[in-house]
Amino acid sequence: MRKPIVIANWKMNKSLDEALDFAGELKAKLPHGTVAHVDIIICPAFLHIAPVALNKILPSGVALGAQDAHWEEKGAFTGCVSPVMLKDVRTRYAIIGHSERRRYFGEASPMLKGKLTMSMRAGLVPVFCVGEGLGDRQAGKTFQALDEQMAVLGDISREFLSDPSEFILAYEPVWAIGTGHNATAEQAQEVHVHLRELLTSYWGSDQAQATRIVYGGSIAPDNFASIMACGDVDGGLVGGASLDCEKFLKLIEIARGGENGK
């Protein structure tokens, strides 16, 4: 049984007042009992995690996540935030290896392995992102690109994997994010099957079948239902649509409707 999950990645958006207003609106409008059926994660900017957490505005059971985390517990790393610091402000999840971090900040496997390991050691649940660019997709190298990015997971110690809910994999088709191109449900399912097969080769069938793999390619209310209907898609990593509370609530409703004991 894999519980559906919907993750809001706000990126570098929202003022503090807007973040607090969103949290309050979500609390007022989220149907009672939803979190029993769908895991919901909100990932604000670093600056806003603590105020949102400490004001206790989010609905009970809705978790906070960070958009990144450092590979060390502490040290001379100006401008960085460690997983231990994130735990201090009630953060539960951390997005690691997002396509924008890879593209704009040059993050690659050695660094990402450190971020994954430190996050898990600190008790955060990583949301590890992989995905191919348009060139790889057009050249028929989708699986090759994904295999290279996924290889880091083969080096993650099994001591961190006793509970499959403590790790989330996110597929981001970079070519379908803000480009006007859209991945079909069939394309999403094909890749998710491949990713689960890779997880099986690293960690064994039981762990792979229990690990949630979410889709993150320009999700919106009008395309999410068909994607959630895929047997190996367990939820969504949502960008722009998560900035609007009404749209985000619709995505949560779709995910709950897609709850089928995957």
N, C-alpha and C positions, 0 to 999 in steps of 0.2 A: 504494500500500500504506500504510494507516494503522494503526500499531501500537496495540493497545488500551492503555488507561491507567486506573489506579485510584488515586484521591487520597484520603488520609485527612485530614479536617479535624477536629482534636480540639477546636477552639474553646477555651473557657476551662475545660478539664478536665485531669485527671491531675496528681498530684504528680510530682516528679522521680523518685522511686523507682518509681512506676507507669509512667512513660514509659520508664525503663531496663528494667524488667521486660518491658514489651510488646516493646521492640526485641529483647531476648534471646529471647523466645518466638518472635517472627517468624523470627529467624535459625535457631532450632532446628527449626522446623516447615515453613518455606517449601521446597517441593520444588526440588531442584537443577535449574538451567536455566530456571526460571520467568521470570527477568528478561530472558531472550533473547526472550521472547514477549509479555510484558506489562510496561509501565513502571509502577513502583510508587513513590508519593510519600507521605511522612509529613510532616504539617504540625503540629508541636507548638506550644505557647505560646512566645513569643519567648525567655523565660528558659531554656527547656529545649533549644533548638536546639543551642547550643554543647556542653553536656554529652553529648547524644546523639551528636553528630558526633565529638567528640574521644575519646569512649570506644570508638568504632569497633565498636559492638555490632550495628548494623543489618547485614543480609545485604549482601554485595557487590552493587553495582548498584542497590540501593534508595536513592532520593534523598530529600533533605530539602527542605521548602518552608516558607515563612513565610505567616502568615495575613493579612498586610498589608505594605505598604512605603510609605515617604514619597516625596514628589515632589521632594525636594532631596537632594543628596549629603551636605550637612552644614549646620549653622546653629543658630540659637536657636529650636529647636522642642522644648520640654520634653516628655519622655515618648515621643518618636517614635524610630523606627529607620529608617535609610536603607538603600537597596539595596546600597550599597557596604559597609556594616557587615555586612549579611547575607551577602554574598559572603565576607567575612573568616572566617565560621564555617561555610563549606562549604555554604551554602544554594544550591540550584539553581533553585527555583521560588518564585513569590510569588502568592498569591491577591489579586486586585485587584477591588474593586467588589462584594464579597459582599453579599447582600441584607441581612444584619444590619448591615454597615457603612453601607449606604445608609439603612436604617431608623433606626438608633439614633444615628448620627453625622452624618447629613445629607449624606453624600458624593454628589456629583453630577458631571456630565460634565466640567466644567473641571478639577476636582481629579483625577478619574480619568484624564484625558488626561495630566496631569503625572506621576501615579504609573506609568502604563503606559510613558511615554517614558523616565523615569529608570530604571525597572527594566530595560528592554531595553538602555538605554545601559550599564548596569552589568554586563550579562551574565546577568541573571536571565531566566527564562522566565515570562511572566505567565500566570496562569489567570484570564481576564477573565470575570466573572459578569454575566449578564443574566437577567431574569425578570419576569413580570407578577404582580400581586396578584390576590386573589379578585375584587375589584370589576371589574377590567379583564377578567378571564376571563368573568365573568357578563354583562358588558355587550358582549361580542363585540369587545373592543378589545385582544386579546392582541397581534396583530401591530403595532398602532399603538404600544403601550407598548414593545415590543421594538425597533421601528424607532428610537424616540427614544433608547433606551439605546445602541443599536449605532452611532448616528451618529458617536460619538467616534472609531470605528475608521477612518472615512473621512479623518480628519485625521492619522493615524499615518503617519509617513514610511516610504516603501518601503525606505529604507536598513536598516531593522530586520527586513525580511521576506525576506531572501535564503534562509533556511532555514525551511520550514513547521513543522518540529518545535520552533521557538523561540517558538511562540505557541499557546496552548490557549484555546478558548472553552468556557464552561460555562453550560448552561441550567438555571436554578433556577426552577421554577414555585413562586413564594412561597406560593401558595394550597394547595400539596400538602406543605408542610413543617410537620410537627407539628400538623396541623389535623384529621386524620381523613379528609381528602379524599385521593384518590390519582389521579395522572395515569395514563392507560392508555398502553400501548405505542404505540398509534395516535396519541394526542395528542403524545407525545414525538417521534415520527417527523415528524409534521406540522410542528412547530416547528423541529426540526433542519434540515429541508429549507429552510424559510424563512430560517433563519439562514445556511445555506450560500449561498443565493441572494443574500443581502445581502453576504456576503463576496465573492462573484463580482463584484458591482457596484462594490465598493471596490477590490479587489486583483487581479481577473482570475480566470478559471476554474481555471487550473493551481494557483494558490495556494489558492483556496477548496477545491478537491477534496482537496488534501493536508493541509489544516488539520484537526486533531482537535477535535471538538465532543463534550463529555461531558455527561451528564445528572446533575442534582443535586437530586432531589426525594424525600426520604425513602426512599432506597435500602436494601433489605434482601435477604438471600439468597432470599426467596420471590418477589420481583418483578423481580430484576435480570436473570434469563435472558431473559425476554420483551422487556425493554427493550434488552438487548444484541443481540437478534436483529434489531433495526431497522437498516436499511442505513446510516443517517446518524448513528447513535449509536456513539461510539468509546470509551466508558468511563463512569466514574462519579466524581462528587465526593461523597464519603461523609461524613456527619456522625455521628450516634449509633452506627450499626453499625460504625464504624471504631474505636470505643473497646474493642471486644471482639475479641481477636486471632483467635479461632476463626471468628467471623462474617466478619472481614476476609479471612481466608484463603479462606473459601468464595466471597467476592466475586471475589477474584483468580482462583480456579479457574474461575469462571463466565466471567470476562473472557477467560481463556486459551482456554476452549472456544469462545468467540465469535470467536476470531481467524480472519478469513476473507478477508483481503486487501481490506478496505474501502477 
